[in-house]
Amino acid sequence: MGDKGKILERKEHAVTHHYPEGFLERDERFPALHEMLDSYAFSGNSFTDTPDEPGVALKAYVRQAMRTPETLDAVIAEIDDLLRIGLFNDEIADDVDLLPRVEPPAGRSVEECLAIIRSHLEQIRTSGVFEQTQLPQTDWEWRKRFPEVSSLLGGYFHQEYPRFYGSHREALDDYLDGNPKEYLTEATKELSAFLSCVSSDKELERAAETLGLMVYPPDGVSLRQWLTDIQGLITHRLRSNAG
């Protein structure tokens, strides 16, 4: 395995949404709801919540939403707005078309599922009690928890990496040269948290793939060491630019 790096073999689980022309240029009426539904789209694309227990996707969403508690206010307000008007009302048809399609279980409508979700969210907002875990539990949650690491690994060390770069360092230099200080600073913080929270090397490999990594580290270097080295090189670039 040369420095260009071997490509990891794995199946992709991408969720693709096809929007009518011009839709992505308009403001969304339900941006917080869209983000919540993305959690479902990457977790089986179905509503699994019951009146007594939130499902995996909702639990993952809540863990990340509670990092900025006002997010719950926003998504509850948007659910109320949608339910008040009606999912199939022509007034919001264009806005609903922007949302991920998530399947309800047999015998239950989407609106009924959203009402169940709203009940869970309201209870969590009132009590502040929700399920916490040491590690993210879904692909969506990993990417939401470490967005800049996902941008780095998925954007520069992806399956097409050999077409664009001759070495790992060339790809990293492209990332360093093409992103502002704020992104680089966030990347160092996220890499530190990522390496600290994932103690198992096997879990680290799985998590890195989830965040978009499709390239093995350089020869003779473990994944953990390589990511540590990347963090150091980003920190060095920040200090050099500051000087």
N, C-alpha and C positions, 0 to 999 in steps of 0.2 A: 504493500500500500504506500504509494508515494505521497508527497506533500499535497498534491492536488486533492487527495481525499477520496475515499470510497463513498458511494452513495448507499445510504441505508435503504433496505427494502421493507416497505410496509404498505398497507392499504390505506387509501385516503378516505376520510369520512366527512368530506366537505358538504355543506348545505348551500345550495345555490338558489337564489331568488331571482326571478325574471320580472322586471318592472316595466311598465309602459314607458314609452319615450317621454323624456322630460320630467318624470316623477322624481328622480334623484336630485333635481335642481330646486325643488320646492321645499318649503318648510314643512316638517312633520307636525301633525296635530298630536300624535301619541308617541313621542320619542322615548319616554321612560318605559311605556308599555312595550314598545318595540324591543328594547334591550332585555326586558324580562322574558319576552317570548323567545328571544334568541337562546336563552338558557334552555328552554324546552326543545328548540329546534336541534340543539346539539346533544340532547339527552333522550333520544328516541322519537322526538317530534310528536309526542302525545301528552295529553294532560293525565297525570297519574295521582293527582291530589284527591283525597277524600275529605268529607266534612270534619273528620276526626284527626287527620294526619296530612301534613304537606308532603308532597312527593320529593324525589331526589332533586329535580330541576329547580323547584321553588326553594328548597333548603339551600342549594348552592347560590341561587340569586340573592336570597336574604343575607347570607354571610357576607357577600360583597357589597350589597346595598347598605348594610349597617356600618360600613366604613365611612359612609357619608349619610347620616340618618335622614337628611332632608329628601333623599331619594325615595324613601317610602312615602312621604307626603305627596311627591309628584306622581308616582305610579298609582297610588290609591285615587288621587284626583282624576287621573286619566281614565281609570277603570270606571269610576262614577260617571264621567262624561260620556263614555261609550255606551254604558248600560242605560243611561238616561235617554239618549237619543235613539238607541237601537242599532244593533250590529248591521242590519240590512237596510238601514235608512239611507236614501239617496244622498242626503246632506253630507254624510261622511264616507260615501262609497270610495272616493279616491284615496282618502286617508287610510281606510281599512285595507285597501289593496296594497299598501306599502308594508303591512305587517306580515311577519312570518306566518305560514299556515300550520297550525298545530291541531292535531286531531283529538276530538273529545272521545271518551269511552262510549260504548254502546248504551243507548238510553239516556244520554245526557247531551245537552246542547253546549256550544261554545260559551254562550252567555251564562249558563248555569255554572260552567267551570270557572269562569272569571269571577262570578259571585262567591264561589267557594274560596278562590285565591284571595279575594278582597277580605273575606272574613279572617283568614289566617294572617294576612298582612296587618289588619287593624288590631288583632290580638297581640301581635309582636310589637307593633308601634306603641301600644298602651302599656304592655308589661316589660318590654325590653328583653324578653326571654326568647332565645332562639338556639337551635342546635349549632354548636361550634365544633370544629375538627382541626387537627393539627395541619393536615394537608388538604388542598382542594380535592373534591370528589368527582368532578366531571371535567371534560375537556374544556368546556366553556369557562368553568371557574378557574382553571389554570391560566387560561389566556387573559381573563379579566383581572386576575390577581397579579400577573406579571406581564403587562402589555408591552413594555419596552424590550424585555428579554424576548418575547414572542416576535416583536418587530425585527430584532437583531438576528435571531436564529432563523426564523421563517423567511425573512426578507433577503438574507445574504448567504445562508448555508442551506439552501433549499435543493430540490431535486435537479434543477437546472444549473446548479453551481459550476460544474466543469465547463459550461459554455461561456461563462463570463469571467472566471477567475483562474489564475494559474497556481494559486496557493491560498492557504488559510489566511495568511497575513495580508495578501492583496485584497481579499474580501473584507477583512476587518478594516483596512485602511479606507476602503470605499465607504464603509459605514461611518468611520470617524470623520471623513472629509465631507460627507453629505448630510450630516445631522447637526443641529444647533446644540449649544452648550446645555440647554435645559434637558434635552433628550439624553445626552451623554451622562449627565448627572443622575438622572432617573435610572438609567441603565446600571450604573455602579451600585445604587441603592438596592435595586431589585435583584441583581446578581448576588449581592451579599445576603439578602433575605432568602433567596432561592437556595443557595448552597447551605445556609444554616438550617433551614427547615426540612430539607431532604437529606436524611442521614444515610440511607441505604444507597449504594452505588447502582443497584438494579433499578430502584425506584427513580433515581436521578436520570438514568437513561430513558426510562419510560416517560418521565415528565418532560425532558428535553425534546423528545420526539413529538409529544403533544403540543409543545410550543413552536414546533415547525422545523426542528433540526433534522436534516436528511443527510448529513455528512459525518463520517467518523472523524475524531480528532487527529492531529498529526501523529505520525508513527512514534510509538514509544511513549505517548503521553495519554494519561487517563482523562476521561471526560471531566472529572472534577478538577483536575489540575489545569486542564485547558481553559475551562470557564474561569478559574481563578486567575490564570494568566491574562485572559481577555479583560477581566475587571481591572487588573493592574495596568494594562496598556491604555485602557480608557482613562483611568485616573491620571496616568502620566501625561496624556494628551491634554486633559483639563488643566493640569498644573503648568504645562508648557505654554498653553494659550493665555493663562492668567498672568504669567510672567512677561 
